[in-house]
Amino acid sequence: MKLDTTPRIADPDALFAQLVEAHRDLDAAASRRLDARLVLLLANHIGDAEVLREAIALAREAGG
């Protein structure tokens, strides 16, 4: 399976708002833990190591 980067989120602004709300009132450490838990939950949902490796590489490139 190849990483699908086609936009598929029906309402990306609403998703962003949910993510922001999830971080409300968290200190920096708690916010990072939330992000880490979310990443692990979604990685488990994907379940394909090749796709995850590709996503990690793409995220590193984009974040530099």
N, C-alpha and C positions, 0 to 999 in steps of 0.2 A: 504494500500500500504506500502511496506517496502522500505527502502532506498536502492537504487541500487548503489553499489560502484564499479561495474565492469567498468574498463577503457573503455570509449566510445569516447574519443576525438581523432579524426583522426590524428591531428598534435599538440601534447601537447607543443612542443617547440615553435611553431608559436603562440599558445595561450599565453604562458608565455611572449613572446616578445611583444604581443599586450598589456598585462597588464603592463609590464614595461614601454612601450611607453606612456600609458595613464597617468602614474605617473610622466613623465618627466616634469621638471620645476615647480612641485608643492612643496610647503613647507609641513612640516609634518602635519599640521592641514588640509590643502586642500587634502592631500593624504588620510587621515583618512576619510574625508567626502566622497571622491570618493569611497573608499572601502565600506562605510556604504550604500551609494546609490546603488551600485552594488549588495550588499547582499540583500537589500530590493526589488530591481527589480527582482532578481532571486527567492527570497522567494515567491513573488507574483506570479511569473510564475509557480512555483511548486504548490502552493496553498493548500497543504495538511499538516495540523498542526502536525500530527503524524510523517510524514517524516521529517519535519523541526526540531521537537524535537530530533529525532534520529540523524540528521546531527549535530545539536548543541552539543549534548552529545559527539559524536564521535570527533568533532573538538576540544572540550575541552580536551578530553583524549589525543589526538595526540599532542596538543600544550604544554602540561605540561612539 
